[in-house]
Amino acid sequence: QVSAALKEGRVTPTELCQRCLSLIKSTKFLNAYITVAEETALKQAEESEKRYRTGQPLGVLDGIPVAVKDNFNTAGIETTCASNMLKGYISPYNATVVQKLLDRGAVLLGKTNLDEFAMGSGSTDGVFGPVRNPWSYSRQYKEKSVLKSQSEDEESNWVISGGSSGGSAAAVSSFTCFAALGSDTGGSTRNPAAHCGVVGLKPTYGLISRHGLIPLVNSMDVPGILTRCVDDAAVVLGSLAGHDPKDSTTIQDNFKPFELPNLTDISKLSIGIPKEYNAPGLSSEILALWSRAADLFKNAGAKVIEVSLPHTRYSIVCYHVLCTAEVASNMARFDGLEYGHRSNMNKSTESMYAATRREGFNDVVRGRILSGNYFLLKQNYENYFIKAQKVRRLIANDFVKVFQSGVEILLTPTTLSDAAPYMEFIKEDNRTRSTQDDILTQAANMAGLPAINVPTALSERGLPIGLQFIGRSFQEKQLLSVAKWFEKQVKFPVIQLEEVKRHDHDVFQHQKSASFS
Amino acid sequence: WVPVVGLEIHAQISSNSKLFSGSQVQFAAPPNSLVSFFDASLPGTLPVLNRRCVEAAVMTGLALNCSINKKSLFDRKHYFYADLPAGYQITQQRVPIAVNGSLSYSLCIDSKMSQMVTKTVRIKQIQLEQDSGKSLHDDTRSQTLVDLNRAGVGLMEVVMEPDMCCGEEAAAAVRELQLILQTLGSSQAVMAEGQLRVDANVSVHHPGEPYGVRTEVKNINSIRFLAKAVDYEIQRQIEELENGGTILNETRAFDSKLGCTVPMRDKEGKQDYRFMPEPNLPPLILYDTKSLPANMNHQQVVNIDWIRERLPDLPRVKRAKLVERYGILPEHSFTLLNEDGLSEFFENVVKQTQMKPKKVIGWILNDLLSYLKQHSLTVKESPVSSFLLADLLNLLEKKEISPTAAKQVLGELWKGEGKTPLEIVKEKKLELIHDQKELEQICQAVIDGQENEVMAIKAGNLKVLNKLIGLVQRKTQGRSNPVLVKQLLEKKLSE
């Protein structure tokens, strides 16, 4: 709708950009942004305005303010990965996905906060501090929370945004941008999407270029898309997907952007409910919601059946081995020699390396590097890495078998519970948290399948709960169509934030959910 | 004692750009001027395989009789060093691009190059991998200077099994490999420019016993030094063992000044390289005409058969053709191919002269080549072109000058003053005397002046005839045809 508004001139790109920038300032306490690129954003908005005035906008995305997770390279704008290792690092090139957005006229507002190097499920372990879930400050949450005193609530009761793309999710959720890029390796886009009540899409591995995305696990990473509605996600997907000669793991086939149909008849649809996703620790609330969702489909005429993905419970352990091994390898380049932080230690090259890496990386990163190197040792390689690869094949085959049997979409919860208060969350360490939280999202990364979080309802505490749809490889059109249908049915409420209200404008006011398509 | 020598050879691929990135490949460019984002290991960059490098490796594999693996894989080999920006090298450890080949090379049995014997060494495998950058240690300022121009350049590692037994064999094998690579164009293989690097694995054992501990010898900068280094190391090991010592499995460097090997500072030691599959590169799939899918974009595909059909004649074949076509000796063909441009020069001369190739070859190998060697010139730099030489040889063939005169003319031609052979002949008055009468007169004069010799000849000592011929030559200042002179003298003496 905002796109239409831009086209009709009801609002200009510059106004839009300024409003978002100002909202970012008022919501600074969320700590969603690491860098705000005010000058360049306004310039881009100006350029966009010129194009609209001459009646030649570049497309639907022209003039739309977007944010990008700080592990994507952006030329001229700091890229830190929320790490001391890359503080002050200004990349000379744009990630392919960033370039594509800019080429279509999107306005890049800034880089969003994350767990350091995307390792984590809370966006709490970056050097710039944790991201606060905007819903912590929503009327819906405040009404439901036990009041001790005004200030105590806000300061000690705020909940996490989920991770590792928490900043991007919070940015979209708090209306400071219309779309954001995240990354998804074990659920890092879908998890924060669920906690922040936004749509989080993990595309099929190989559909969107990873060139310029600073890698966590090269064989599982994908750029993720966060928006306020499914239609918007489809639009962004359409502008990003396709072969990139700079990324040899992207598919060669031509990608055709699609328009999402408005499904009315889902009677031919076959939905699978994997029983293993009733995982230990799953809140009864979410279990019930999941069940109601299944009924929703059943009542609309779809075929809903229980299926089994027997190797699901091994995915976390398998992920640990493969992820840490790749991390150990990918982080080897951070030696302080060519770029990034360099320690003052200069007794020898090796001591400089060691000091640089100790100073530059946090405990989580260092822990994973050590584990990964252990698994890659000659004497361990067979027992750990090779075994994990085999288990990965089994996990992927689970999905193949289920999809071959006629099931088209899987319906599962996205998270075990609604967002935890920060003070609770940090009681356990990063590894434990990741182990717990990734269980519902990780397998899709193992198998390279597309998956999407759709915000479904508010919990008893007034916080968002989302449900996940997993589709077949490269069947994003079908996946998103089903997600869109579901979104329409559940009518997830709009967040009621003071700050957003203050910046209210006609454009936002009368919309049920502010979207741009 | 049985010495055992194996070789690990790194050949830099001759290509415009690097193995996984688009930056240029060039020797001796300003430091860090040929470095792409990927080469500098900037975060977020990804490798993209260079097609030309794959083709070079396939060509080389085919030329070395290898099986080309239709599916090969890339791996990461991890170690920390200043000239390895990513902290790992992309190589092919699990499944290389080519395996199980062989290389035939020839050795002279004696020093006169008159008898050659052919040997074969098995090629274990050929793998594609990245070259590292260069690091220069500045000890005075306690710093290391790193130049990444070479980082990421494509290499073919050719592994030769330990089928060789001495420095001479190793040198001959490498020389033949060098010629093959240069003929294919897959590598320029110039050792002095670092395009061909050889490490030798050396061990000794008693016949019948298992192989001894081997050492690796590095820092060998020429084929000559390779032979020296290998032979030195063999000797060193034998002496060590005979004195009751043991051989350590270590890396040694060849010191060309001292002519010996010394232990290297344990740079890598018993390192665990933590090999891991390279996740950003799918398996490399090669096709042949049978397996090529119909609707495949041929730009994305490497067809082994297509490459095989276009292989140029390998040195072995070229030599055989030279011997067959021109009737020269096998040893000659080796020398012709051993010198860059010499065989082309030879063939050009043959084309332009009536002199038989078997005679031309003598002029090429004895006169031309020795002159070039004396003055450290390459064939390309020769002041005497094939045209000039052919011209000269034609004069000789037409018997307008004697062989001695021809050598004189050649001596003049080297000066490169632009004169033709004919001009020099005229200038120096070197033409053969064709006037039969004049010759007869001179012969007669000689006979008249050498009574004793004449008597000796008439008495049956025919060798003395040569002296008379020599005298005639002197009298004519080399301008008489010795064959004709001999005939005339014989005729006169028998009268």
Interface residues (C-beta under 8 A of the other chain):
Chain A: F72 N73 T79 C81 L86 S91 P92 Y93 A95 R210 H211 G212 L213 I214 P215 V217 N218 S219 P245 K246 D247 S248 T249 Q252 A325 E326 A328 S329 M331 A332 R333 F334 D335 L337 E338 Y339 T349 E350 Y353 N373 L376 L377 K378 Y381 F385
Chain B: F37 A40 S41 L42 P43 G44 T45 L46 P47 V48 L49 R76 H78 F80 A82 P85 A86 G87 Y88 T144 V146 D272 R274 F275 M276 P279 N280 L281 P282 Q300
